[in-house]
């Protein structure tokens, strides 16, 4: 796995860090969360908006991301969108536009992506979580 000091976070990980920061984090993910420069894709911010609009989360993306920024230094990735789209064009294993662009953002940055998503972990070699025993 080739990983930069930058660590990208999947949308669900952002929600968990906000709602239950004390949750069990598998060792590989915990190490990256503690030591990396935490980033998220603009697409994750859009997915948070969608989750707020449909009632799956109770706070706006602005509140959630502002708190994570203050507490953990989480920041939005500022890679040029064209680099992200170039990477996304090579992802053919998902039709979910959120997942596709979130993974592409991490790929374009040469960063690990902390995610509990099984499909992403099966298909993206720089996805980090733990063993199949953990959700």
Buried (B, 14 or more C-beta within 10 A) or exposed (E): EEBBEBBBBBBBBBBBBBEEEEEEBBEBBBBBBEEBEBBBBBBBBBBBBEBBEEEEBEBEBEBBBEBBEEEBEBBBBEBEEEBBEEBBEEBEEBEEEBBBBBBBBBBBBEBBBBBBBEBBBEBBEBBBBBEEEEE
